[in-house]
């Protein structure tokens, strides 16, 4: 009960851009027009990744708020 500030993701926008658009971060996916990648789809995959990050953030926030926040009195968010 000493942790007062929780974060679910740190700069998810960077993770999406560099991991699914440019391919410089894992999982290193991109289209040939954006780099020397052999797999990936820079037109759709970044949107799917961002959507899933937001969904998992919302699930974690919901879980914290319903099960832990009242007792711990902490705050939870996402770092952009």
N, C-alpha and C positions, 0 to 999 in steps of 0.2 A: 504493500500500500504506500510505498514511498515514491513511485514513479507517477508524476503528475501530467506529463505531456507524452502522448503516444503518436507515432506517425506510421502510416501504412506503407507509403511509397515515397522515395526521394527522387524528385525530378522524373516522373514517368514519361514526360514529353521527350526527354533526351533518350531514354530507353527505347521508346517507340521509333524515333527518327533514326538513331544510330544502329539499332538492332534490326529494324524491318524496312527501312527506306534506303539507307546508305550502306548497311552491311558491315560497319566497322566494329560494332559491339555484338556479342553473342545474342541471338543465334546466327548472326552474320547472313541475313537474308536480304536480297535486293534484286532488282532487275538489271539487266546488262546496261541499260542506259544510265544507271546510277553508280556503277562500279564494276569491278571484275568479279562478279558473282555468278555462280553456276546454278543457283537455285533461289527461288523466291518470286514474289510478285509485289513490287513496290506500289502498285495501284490499289490493292485491296488489303494486303496483310497489315499495314500500319493501322488501318481503321479497325480491323478485327482485334489487333493487340490492344489498342487504346480502349476499345469497348470492354474487353475482358479485364483490363486493369481497373476501369471504373466500377465494373460489377463486383470485382473482388474487394475493392476499397469499400464499397457500400455494404457488403456482407460483413466485413471486419468491423466497421463502424456500428452497424446494427447489433452485432454480437456484443461489442464492448458496452454500448449504451444500455442494452437490456439486462446483461448479466453482471457487469463489473462497475459501471460508473457510479451508481448510487453509493456503494461501499467505498470505492477508491477515490471518488471525487476528482478524477482526472479529466483530461481533455484529449480528444483524438482528432487527427486531421491528416491531410496530405501535403507534402512539400512541393510546391511548384517553383 
